[in-house]
Amino acid sequence: MTAFWDSLYGGLRSIFWYAIKWLLGYGSDALQGVIDVIAFCLPLEYFGVDTALLKAFLKIANAWIPLDLASGMLLCYLGLRITILTVRMVIKLIPTIG
């Protein structure tokens, strides 16, 4: 029975490191593409915000604090947290295990 849990733990750990490597690799380019699409869809000119100025401020802020990496890590943490909570809930609902 412990071999099952060890293999499950090893699988979850490998999925986690795969996600980290993906985010640090080409995932940042995909994330930048998504951010550009979202920024294009926002009607900021109706609110009186100059998008070029906002983009310049975001580039400056990203030079000091890596916002793209932080958002990627936050999404990875939330995904892992949701996965762990789902697994815990399933284990609690099974009467012989939980």
PLY file of the C-alpha trace (Angstrom):
ply
format ascii 1.0
element vertex 98
property float x
property float y
property float z
element edge 97
property int vertex1
property int vertex2
end_header
0.00 0.00 0.00
2.87 2.39 0.71
4.24 1.81 -2.78
1.04 3.30 -4.17
1.35 6.45 -2.07
5.06 6.75 -2.86
4.36 6.53 -6.58
1.48 9.03 -6.25
3.73 11.44 -4.37
6.49 10.99 -6.95
4.04 11.64 -9.78
2.72 14.81 -8.14
6.26 16.00 -7.51
7.26 15.41 -11.14
4.14 17.26 -12.35
5.01 20.19 -10.08
8.60 20.41 -11.37
7.37 20.05 -14.95
5.07 23.04 -14.41
7.91 25.07 -12.87
10.22 24.28 -15.79
7.44 25.12 -18.25
6.78 28.48 -16.59
10.46 29.37 -16.50
10.99 28.15 -20.06
8.66 29.00 -22.89
5.69 29.52 -20.59
6.76 33.09 -19.95
6.43 33.83 -23.68
2.93 32.36 -23.71
2.06 34.35 -20.60
3.31 37.54 -22.25
1.13 36.80 -25.28
-1.92 36.35 -23.04
-1.17 39.60 -21.21
-0.85 41.46 -24.52
-4.22 40.12 -25.70
-5.89 41.08 -22.41
-4.33 44.55 -22.53
-5.56 44.97 -26.11
-9.13 43.99 -25.13
-9.39 46.37 -22.18
-11.11 49.66 -23.06
-8.63 51.81 -21.14
-9.06 54.87 -23.39
-12.61 55.26 -22.03
-11.19 55.69 -18.56
-8.59 58.25 -19.64
-5.59 55.95 -19.16
-2.85 56.15 -21.75
-1.89 52.56 -22.56
1.61 53.48 -23.74
2.29 55.19 -20.42
0.86 52.24 -18.50
2.97 49.82 -20.55
6.10 51.89 -19.85
5.38 51.89 -16.12
4.84 48.12 -16.17
8.18 47.62 -17.94
9.93 49.73 -15.32
8.19 47.89 -12.48
9.03 44.55 -14.12
12.71 45.52 -14.18
12.69 45.99 -10.40
10.20 43.30 -9.41
9.70 40.40 -11.86
5.93 40.68 -12.22
5.66 38.09 -15.00
7.56 35.52 -12.98
5.58 36.38 -9.84
2.26 35.97 -11.62
3.39 32.66 -13.09
4.50 31.39 -9.71
1.23 32.56 -8.15
-0.76 30.66 -10.77
1.39 27.58 -10.22
0.87 27.81 -6.44
-2.88 28.23 -6.81
-3.11 25.32 -9.21
-1.11 23.09 -6.89
-3.17 24.22 -3.91
-6.44 23.46 -5.69
-5.10 20.04 -6.70
-4.06 19.21 -3.14
-7.41 20.35 -1.73
-9.26 18.26 -4.31
-7.22 15.16 -3.48
-7.75 15.72 0.25
-11.49 16.08 -0.25
-11.68 12.89 -2.31
-9.70 11.00 0.33
-12.03 12.28 3.07
-15.09 11.19 1.11
-13.84 7.60 0.81
-14.84 6.01 4.14
-12.14 3.34 4.27
-9.23 5.74 3.65
-10.26 9.08 5.22
0 1
1 2
2 3
3 4
4 5
5 6
6 7
7 8
8 9
9 10
10 11
11 12
12 13
13 14
14 15
15 16
16 17
17 18
18 19
19 20
20 21
21 22
22 23
23 24
24 25
25 26
26 27
27 28
28 29
29 30
30 31
31 32
32 33
33 34
34 35
35 36
36 37
37 38
38 39
39 40
40 41
41 42
42 43
43 44
44 45
45 46
46 47
47 48
48 49
49 50
50 51
51 52
52 53
53 54
54 55
55 56
56 57
57 58
58 59
59 60
60 61
61 62
62 63
63 64
64 65
65 66
66 67
67 68
68 69
69 70
70 71
71 72
72 73
73 74
74 75
75 76
76 77
77 78
78 79
79 80
80 81
81 82
82 83
83 84
84 85
85 86
86 87
87 88
88 89
89 90
90 91
91 92
92 93
93 94
94 95
95 96
96 97
